[in-house]
Amino acid sequence: MQTIRKNLYMSQKSSKLEADEQRLVEYLNSVDGKTSFPRRTCCNSSRSLYCKECCRLLVPDDVLPDPISLRREVKDTGGNNEITHDTTADNIPRPLKLPFNLHIVLDDRRCSATGLHAVALLNSGEENHKSADDLGSVTLIDVANGDDIPNYDYNSIDPIEQSETAFLLFPSPGESLPIDSVAHQMETLVVLDCKWTKSSLCRKNANLMKLRKVHLSNTYNTHYWRWHNAGDGCVSTIEAIYYAAMEVSEQKYKQLLSLEDQCTFTLQDHLADQSNLMHLLWLFGHQRAATFQAANRDGKPAPGSAEAKELARALRKQSGEYAWRSERNKEIGKILKEECRRMKELGLKKKH
């Protein structure tokens, strides 16, 4: 009987994951790339969609999904949830809310960092780096810019004692735990925005080393357009945040159900909140659509497709590695160009 119940549970879980993934694919495909937003000047540069320096959204408010707009509205009113909207019986709007406080530790170039999408979408005004303290807040920690990584061991005087409520999303065989196994105690999720090859930061920073590591409980296919050779199951930072939020919210809802009469959070609320989480990928979807459209225009295979991956592998295998070195030099050039621009901006700020 126990085996039958376990098989039934696994079957239901698999069906839910497939349904969630199908909805996500439909959501991403609904962004066709034909909707273009005018470029705007921010931080002394021409930007599209959002500014990678200050994380300010550069699109009109009326094009944002309602859950994003509602969240930003709440934050602009100082956390006051009493916003006037059409709250008809079966269609009460709910702002997007994460099931944990999110800390994004930036350890990558800003032009490659998708974790900035969460900062731009979920924060507003002048608080784009650090948002409110209530559960579901988003904080950006830019190591290269001199930001300090917090000490998450709030109530302990022991420098090696692990935090009980903060966790680091960093898959490590034999060390990290499935995220759904600790969801009930999670208040803060720390996410490294780094390259596919990962970062040594968590092995060098004392405050990160104290955090218990977690990994996504399920394996997902990435919808990211950039090629990598890290193997299956590797997703971009913003995708990892989305999947982590889905898994944690599911477990926290199950915990609420166990409270029976004390639980005022309905199944309808839970499903609405999980559906809202998809909008974490709104900027991701628009960038993805634009990338696919550009590839189609140039007669290239769709980024991320099997054909595109094969071309990328062939490029690296060309005799003398000339093509690979050329691509590497382009990447180095981009890094140097971005560093020069940032140094110039810092010089302008000092003058003022």
C-alpha positions in Angstrom: 0.0 0.0 0.0 2.8 2.4 0.9 4.5 1.7 -2.5 1.2 2.4 -4.3 0.8 5.7 -2.5 4.4 6.7 -3.2 3.9 5.9 -7.0 0.7 7.9 -7.0 2.4 10.8 -5.4 5.3 10.8 -7.8 2.8 10.5 -10.8 0.8 13.5 -9.5 4.0 15.5 -8.9 5.3 14.7 -12.4 2.0 15.8 -13.9 2.0 19.1 -12.0 5.6 19.8 -13.1 4.7 19.1 -16.7 1.7 21.4 -16.5 3.7 24.1 -14.9 6.4 23.8 -17.5 3.8 23.9 -20.3 2.3 27.1 -18.9 5.8 28.6 -18.7 6.6 27.8 -22.3 3.3 29.3 -23.4 4.1 32.4 -21.4 7.5 32.8 -22.9 6.2 32.1 -26.4 3.5 34.7 -25.9 6.2 37.4 -26.1 6.7 37.5 -29.9 9.4 40.1 -30.1 7.3 42.4 -32.2 6.5 44.7 -29.3 9.4 47.2 -29.3 10.0 49.8 -26.6 12.0 52.9 -27.4 15.5 53.1 -26.0 16.0 55.6 -23.2 19.1 57.3 -21.7 19.9 56.2 -18.2 23.2 56.4 -16.4 24.8 58.1 -19.4 24.0 55.3 -21.8 21.2 54.3 -24.2 19.3 51.4 -22.7 16.5 49.1 -23.6 13.9 47.7 -21.2 15.9 48.4 -18.0 19.1 50.0 -16.9 21.8 47.5 -16.0 23.5 50.0 -13.7 20.7 51.4 -11.5 18.2 48.6 -12.3 15.5 51.2 -13.2 12.7 49.9 -15.4 12.6 51.9 -18.7 9.2 50.7 -20.1 5.8 52.4 -19.6 4.0 51.3 -16.4 0.8 50.4 -18.4 2.6 47.6 -20.3 3.7 45.8 -17.2 1.8 42.7 -16.0 -0.8 43.5 -13.3 1.0 41.5 -10.5 4.2 43.5 -11.2 2.4 46.9 -11.3 0.5 46.1 -8.1 3.7 45.2 -6.3 5.5 48.3 -7.4 2.4 50.3 -6.4 2.5 48.9 -2.9 6.2 49.7 -2.6 5.6 53.3 -3.9 3.0 53.8 -1.2 5.4 52.8 1.6 4.0 49.3 2.0 0.3 50.4 2.3 -1.7 47.5 0.8 -4.9 49.5 0.6 -4.8 50.2 -3.2 -8.0 51.0 -5.0 -8.7 48.5 -7.8 -11.6 46.5 -9.2 -11.8 43.7 -6.7 -14.8 41.8 -8.0 -15.7 38.6 -6.2 -13.7 36.0 -8.2 -11.0 38.3 -9.6 -9.2 40.0 -6.8 -5.8 41.2 -8.0 -2.8 40.1 -6.1 0.6 41.6 -6.3 3.6 39.3 -7.1 5.2 38.2 -3.8 8.1 36.0 -3.3 7.9 33.3 -0.5 11.3 34.4 0.8 13.5 37.4 1.0 15.8 37.4 -2.0 19.5 38.4 -1.8 21.2 38.5 -5.2 25.0 38.5 -4.9 26.3 39.8 -8.2 29.6 38.1 -9.2 29.3 38.5 -13.0 29.3 41.3 -15.6 26.0 43.2 -15.4 25.3 42.7 -19.1 25.2 39.0 -18.5 23.4 39.0 -15.2 19.8 37.9 -15.4 19.3 38.2 -11.6 19.1 42.0 -12.2 15.7 41.3 -13.8 14.2 40.5 -10.4 15.7 43.7 -8.9 14.3 45.9 -11.8 10.9 44.3 -11.7 10.2 43.9 -8.0 11.8 47.1 -6.6 10.9 50.6 -7.6 12.0 54.2 -7.1 15.3 54.9 -5.4 15.2 51.6 -3.6 16.3 49.4 -6.5 19.3 48.0 -4.6 17.6 47.4 -1.2 13.9 47.0 -0.8 11.6 46.7 2.2 12.3 44.3 5.1 9.1 42.4 4.9 9.1 38.8 3.5 9.4 38.9 -0.2 11.9 41.7 -0.4 14.7 41.9 -3.0 18.3 43.1 -2.3 21.1 43.4 -4.7 24.7 42.9 -3.4 27.2 44.0 -6.0 30.6 42.7 -4.8 32.5 44.5 -7.6 30.9 47.8 -6.5 32.1 47.4 -2.9 28.9 46.1 -1.3 29.4 43.9 1.8 27.8 40.5 2.0 25.7 40.5 5.2 26.3 38.3 8.2 23.3 36.1 8.1 24.0 34.7 11.6 21.9 37.4 13.2 21.4 35.9 16.7 24.7 34.1 17.2 28.0 35.0 18.6 29.6 31.8 17.2 31.4 32.8 14.0 30.9 29.3 12.5 27.4 28.6 13.6 25.0 28.3 10.6 22.0 30.5 10.1 18.7 28.6 10.6 16.6 30.7 8.2 19.0 31.8 5.4 20.2 29.5 2.7 22.5 29.7 -0.3 21.2 28.4 -3.6 24.4 26.6 -4.8 24.2 23.0 -6.0 27.1 21.0 -4.4 27.0 17.2 -4.6 26.9 15.6 -1.2 26.6 18.9 0.5 23.5 20.8 -0.7 20.0 19.9 0.4 16.8 19.8 -1.8 15.2 23.2 -1.4 11.8 21.8 -0.6 13.2 19.9 2.4 14.0 23.2 4.2 11.2 25.4 2.7 9.3 25.6 5.9 12.1 27.4 7.7 13.4 29.5 4.9 13.1 33.3 5.3 16.1 34.4 3.1 17.4 32.8 -0.1 20.9 34.0 -1.2 21.5 33.5 -4.9 24.9 34.0 -6.7 24.6 35.6 -10.1 27.7 34.1 -11.6 28.9 32.3 -14.7 28.0 28.7 -15.7 31.4 27.6 -14.4 30.2 28.9 -11.0 32.0 31.2 -8.6 34.7 30.7 -6.0 33.1 33.5 -3.9 31.1 31.0 -1.7 34.4 29.3 -0.8 36.2 32.6 0.0 33.6 34.7 1.8 33.1 33.8 5.5 29.5 34.9 5.6 28.5 32.8 2.6 30.5 29.8 3.9 28.3 29.7 7.0 25.1 29.3 4.9 23.6 25.9 4.3 23.6 25.2 0.6 20.4 24.1 -1.3 19.6 23.0 -4.8 16.4 22.9 -6.8 14.5 19.7 -5.9 13.6 19.0 -9.5 15.6 19.1 -12.8 14.5 21.8 -15.3 15.5 22.6 -18.9 16.7 26.1 -19.4 15.1 28.6 -21.8 18.2 30.7 -21.8 19.5 31.6 -25.3 23.2 31.6 -24.5 25.2 28.5 -25.2 27.1 26.6 -22.5 28.7 23.3 -22.0 27.8 22.8 -18.3 25.4 20.0 -19.1 21.6 19.5 -18.7 19.7 21.0 -15.8 21.7 24.3 -15.7 19.4 27.3 -15.8 20.0 31.0 -15.8 19.9 32.9 -12.5 16.4 34.4 -13.0 15.1 31.0 -14.0 16.6 29.5 -10.8 14.9 32.2 -8.8 11.6 31.4 -10.4 11.8 27.6 -9.9 13.0 28.1 -6.3 10.1 30.4 -5.6 7.7 27.8 -7.1 9.1 24.9 -5.0 9.2 26.9 -1.8 5.7 28.4 -2.1 4.3 24.9 -2.8 5.8 23.5 0.4 4.8 26.5 2.5 1.2 26.2 1.3 1.2 22.5 2.4 2.5 23.6 5.8 -0.3 26.2 6.1 -2.9 23.4 5.3 -1.7 21.5 8.3 -2.8 24.4 10.5 -6.4 23.6 9.5 -8.7 26.2 11.0 -5.9 28.7 11.5 -5.3 28.9 7.8 -7.1 31.7 6.0 -4.9 31.3 2.9 -7.1 29.6 0.3 -6.2 27.3 -2.6 -7.3 30.1 -5.0 -4.8 32.4 -3.3 -2.0 29.9 -3.6 -2.7 29.2 -7.3 -2.9 32.9 -8.0 0.4 33.5 -6.3 2.2 30.7 -8.1 0.8 32.0 -11.4 2.1 35.5 -10.6 5.6 34.1 -10.1 5.8 33.5 -13.9 6.1 37.3 -14.4 9.6 37.1 -12.8 10.5 36.1 -16.4 8.9 39.1 -18.1 12.1 40.9 -19.0 13.7 37.5 -19.7 10.9 36.7 -22.1 11.3 40.0 -24.0 15.1 39.7 -24.3 14.7 36.1 -25.4 12.2 37.1 -28.1 14.4 39.9 -29.4 17.4 37.5 -29.5 15.3 34.9 -31.5 14.0 37.5 -33.8 17.5 38.8 -34.5 18.8 35.3 -35.2 15.9 34.7 -37.6 16.6 38.0 -39.4 20.2 37.1 -39.9 19.4 33.6 -41.1 20.9 31.9 -38.0 19.5 29.0 -36.1 17.3 29.7 -33.1 19.6 30.3 -30.0 19.6 27.3 -27.7 18.4 24.9 -30.4 20.3 21.7 -31.2 21.5 23.2 -34.4 22.8 26.4 -32.7 24.6 24.3 -30.1 26.3 22.2 -32.8 27.5 25.3 -34.6 28.9 26.6 -31.3 30.8 23.3 -30.7 32.1 23.3 -34.3 33.3 26.9 -33.9 35.4 25.8 -30.9 36.9 22.9 -32.8 38.1 24.7 -35.8 41.8 24.2 -36.6 44.2 26.4 -34.7 41.3 27.5 -32.5 41.3 30.7 -34.4 37.6 31.2 -34.3 37.5 30.4 -30.5 40.2 32.9 -29.8 38.4 35.5 -31.9 35.3 35.0 -29.9 37.3 35.1 -26.6 38.9 38.3 -27.6 35.5 39.8 -28.4 34.4 38.8 -24.9 37.5 40.4 -23.3 36.9 43.5 -25.4 33.3 43.8 -24.0 34.6 43.5 -20.5 37.2 46.1 -21.0 34.8 48.5 -22.7 32.3 48.1 -19.8 35.0 48.7 -17.2 36.2 51.8 -19.0 32.6 53.1 -19.1 32.1 52.4 -15.4 35.4 54.1 -14.5 34.3 57.1 -16.5 30.9 57.3 -14.7 32.6 57.0 -11.3 34.9 59.9 -12.3 31.9 62.0 -13.3 30.2 61.3 -9.9 33.3 62.3 -8.0 33.4 65.6 -9.8 29.8 66.3 -8.7 
